[in-house]
Amino acid sequence: MASLAPAPTSGYRGRLAPSPTGYLHVGHARTFWTAWQRTREAGGALIMRMEDLDPERSKSIYAEAALEDLRWLGIRWLEGPDKGGPFAPYVQSKRRSVYLAAWKRLLRRGYLYPCRCSRKDLESALGAPHESSLPGSPGSQSNGKLEPLDDEPIYPGTCRRFQGNTPQLPGPTSSEIETPGDINWRFRVRDGEVVEFVDLNLGPQRFVAGVDFGDFVVWRRDGVPSYQLACVADDAAMGITEVVRGADLLKSTARQILLNRALGYNNPAWFHCRLVVDHNGRRLAKRHDSLSLRALRQRGLTPMNILSAELPVEA
């Protein structure tokens, strides 16, 4: 396997974006390997970005392990937190100014509104916990779209009557607001708007605003930008031309297309990998400790074992 990332010969820019909230598992390995292979085939540059915006769960030990495990697999990147590059820093917790600028632009253009609903308020309004499923299970969709198990539920619209330039309480207008404050900010979607795109792996995708997803959070009351906003802002700032990630993020892609449109950014190409499941048919998660790359390495498996699905049965 190559020890160095080859010099790019094209304008293709892919990225690896691990979240250091646990050890990487087999599903991550295969998705990141796909990103690496597609970058090599395109003669492009692969970028490493550490997505550590979860302040409670992100740990430096997991970030270091992710870099080490991916190197062990043979994956190499040209820019990243360990290498630097023209778009540094490559750690999201250090890129707040980028996200704040995107938030301000959305607010000034009237796409956002403040939301004071608590988690308890939302659970009460929705009436039941949000559930979703994998294809092949009861109630799953049959159109090839994989439903994320942790997807954001459709917002019931409690605070939606407040326009982006009208605060909920007497105070400054949107042109005078400089920081998000201790309140959630939601992106208003137009009910019935259809978002369509062609995934380079899974084919045509279609989502309907207000049906498949609703107004979504772009900035949280605890001062942290959402995954959707940070991902879009970083991909644009770093010149990412293709996003390779798991199929559990297909619906996030629809949201991100709307954000790109509102911010005036170009959409990258999309390539969503099918999810890896365990021997019981469950989607792998970071709680599957025995199938983490760290644990499999300790058990003597090779990168080839992991990438070719030669895995032990989880205890």
LINWO-V628342 format. One record per residue. RES is the residue in three letters. PHI is phi as a letter, one per 40 degrees, with the letter a starting at -180 (NA if undefined). PSI is psi in whole degrees, 0 to 359 (NA if undefined). D_FIRST is the distance of its C-alpha to the first C-alpha in whole Angstrom. Layout:
res=[RES	RES]
phi=[PHI	PHI]
psi=[PSI	PSI]
d_first=[D_FIRST	D_FIRST]
This chain:
res=[MET	ALA	SER	LEU	ALA	PRO	ALA	PRO	THR	SER	GLY	TYR	ARG	GLY	ARG	LEU	ALA	PRO	SER	PRO	THR	GLY	TYR	LEU	HIS	VAL	GLY	HIS	ALA	ARG	THR	PHE	TRP	THR	ALA	TRP	GLN	ARG	THR	ARG	GLU	ALA	GLY	GLY	ALA	LEU	ILE	MET	ARG	MET	GLU	ASP	LEU	ASP	PRO	GLU	ARG	SER	LYS	SER	ILE	TYR	ALA	GLU	ALA	ALA	LEU	GLU	ASP	LEU	ARG	TRP	LEU	GLY	ILE	ARG	TRP	LEU	GLU	GLY	PRO	ASP	LYS	GLY	GLY	PRO	PHE	ALA	PRO	TYR	VAL	GLN	SER	LYS	ARG	ARG	SER	VAL	TYR	LEU	ALA	ALA	TRP	LYS	ARG	LEU	LEU	ARG	ARG	GLY	TYR	LEU	TYR	PRO	CYS	ARG	CYS	SER	ARG	LYS	ASP	LEU	GLU	SER	ALA	LEU	GLY	ALA	PRO	HIS	GLU	SER	SER	LEU	PRO	GLY	SER	PRO	GLY	SER	GLN	SER	ASN	GLY	LYS	LEU	GLU	PRO	LEU	ASP	ASP	GLU	PRO	ILE	TYR	PRO	GLY	THR	CYS	ARG	ARG	PHE	GLN	GLY	ASN	THR	PRO	GLN	LEU	PRO	GLY	PRO	THR	SER	SER	GLU	ILE	GLU	THR	PRO	GLY	ASP	ILE	ASN	TRP	ARG	PHE	ARG	VAL	ARG	ASP	GLY	GLU	VAL	VAL	GLU	PHE	VAL	ASP	LEU	ASN	LEU	GLY	PRO	GLN	ARG	PHE	VAL	ALA	GLY	VAL	ASP	PHE	GLY	ASP	PHE	VAL	VAL	TRP	ARG	ARG	ASP	GLY	VAL	PRO	SER	TYR	GLN	LEU	ALA	CYS	VAL	ALA	ASP	ASP	ALA	ALA	MET	GLY	ILE	THR	GLU	VAL	VAL	ARG	GLY	ALA	ASP	LEU	LEU	LYS	SER	THR	ALA	ARG	GLN	ILE	LEU	LEU	ASN	ARG	ALA	LEU	GLY	TYR	ASN	ASN	PRO	ALA	TRP	PHE	HIS	CYS	ARG	LEU	VAL	VAL	ASP	HIS	ASN	GLY	ARG	ARG	LEU	ALA	LYS	ARG	HIS	ASP	SER	LEU	SER	LEU	ARG	ALA	LEU	ARG	GLN	ARG	GLY	LEU	THR	PRO	MET	ASN	ILE	LEU	SER	ALA	GLU	LEU	PRO	VAL	GLU	ALA]
phi=[NA	c	c	b	c	c	c	c	b	a	c	c	b	b	a	b	b	c	b	c	b	i	c	c	b	d	c	c	d	c	c	c	c	c	c	c	c	c	c	c	c	c	g	b	b	b	b	b	b	c	c	b	c	c	c	c	b	c	b	c	c	c	c	c	c	c	c	c	c	c	c	c	c	h	c	b	b	c	b	i	c	c	b	g	i	c	b	c	c	b	b	c	c	b	b	d	c	c	c	c	c	c	c	c	c	c	c	c	c	g	c	b	a	c	b	c	c	c	d	c	d	c	c	c	c	c	g	a	c	c	b	a	a	c	d	g	c	d	g	c	c	b	c	g	c	c	c	c	c	b	c	c	c	c	c	c	g	d	b	c	c	c	c	c	b	b	c	c	b	d	i	c	c	c	c	b	c	b	b	c	g	c	a	c	b	b	c	c	c	c	d	g	c	c	b	b	a	b	c	c	b	b	g	c	b	a	b	b	c	g	b	c	a	b	d	b	c	b	a	c	c	c	g	b	c	c	d	d	c	c	c	c	c	c	c	c	c	c	g	c	b	a	b	b	a	c	c	c	b	d	c	c	c	c	c	c	c	c	c	d	c	c	c	g	c	c	c	c	c	b	a	b	c	c	c	c	b	c	c	b	g	c	c	c	b	c	c	c	c	c	b	c	d	c	c	c	c	c	c	g	c	b	d	c	d	c	c	b	g	c	b	c	c	c	c]
psi=[147	143	343	148	128	152	134	144	6	178	5	132	111	177	154	133	68	151	120	57	10	176	143	146	185	321	317	315	314	324	314	327	321	317	319	315	318	325	317	317	327	353	34	195	138	132	135	126	125	117	84	43	355	99	334	327	340	130	143	329	325	324	315	320	322	314	317	315	321	324	320	324	342	8	135	141	157	327	152	180	335	350	338	194	176	346	24	153	154	29	122	327	346	10	29	322	326	316	324	322	320	319	316	318	317	319	314	329	3	19	347	155	151	145	121	6	132	170	320	320	316	318	321	318	324	334	339	153	145	134	150	176	169	152	139	345	162	131	359	158	154	13	14	356	135	127	124	139	340	32	150	127	160	124	133	353	19	315	9	339	346	121	162	334	16	110	157	327	158	134	198	156	173	329	344	347	127	338	153	332	190	61	153	147	129	147	126	121	150	118	131	351	131	130	117	144	160	115	135	349	317	358	197	138	146	127	147	122	137	346	305	332	159	198	128	154	133	343	130	156	341	10	13	131	153	164	317	311	314	319	312	314	319	317	321	314	326	2	33	128	339	134	120	123	181	154	348	351	15	316	328	326	319	317	318	330	319	320	317	317	315	327	351	24	154	144	139	174	158	137	105	125	142	147	146	133	160	187	349	6	10	140	136	143	170	348	348	74	324	347	16	153	323	314	320	324	317	336	2	7	153	165	322	320	314	319	342	14	23	79	149	157	132	136	NA]
d_first=[0	4	6	9	11	12	16	17	20	22	23	21	21	19	19	18	21	21	25	25	28	26	23	20	20	19	20	19	15	16	17	15	12	15	15	12	12	15	15	12	15	18	16	17	17	16	18	19	22	23	26	29	32	33	35	36	33	30	29	27	26	24	23	21	20	18	16	15	14	12	10	10	9	6	8	10	13	16	19	20	22	20	20	23	23	27	27	27	28	25	27	29	32	32	33	36	38	36	37	40	40	39	42	44	44	44	47	49	48	50	47	47	50	50	50	52	51	50	47	51	52	49	49	53	53	51	52	49	46	43	42	39	37	34	35	37	38	42	43	39	39	39	38	34	34	32	35	33	35	35	36	39	43	45	47	51	52	54	54	53	56	56	54	52	54	57	56	57	60	62	60	58	57	53	53	54	52	49	47	46	48	48	48	46	46	45	44	47	46	48	49	48	46	43	40	38	34	32	29	26	25	28	31	34	35	38	40	43	44	47	46	42	42	44	45	42	42	40	41	42	45	43	42	38	37	36	33	34	35	32	30	32	33	29	28	30	30	27	27	25	25	23	23	21	22	24	27	29	29	31	34	33	32	36	37	34	35	39	38	36	39	42	40	40	36	34	32	28	27	26	24	24	22	24	25	24	27	27	29	32	31	31	29	26	27	27	29	28	27	26	23	21	18	19	22	19	17	20	21	18	16	12	10	11	15	15	13	15	19	19	21	24	27	28	31]
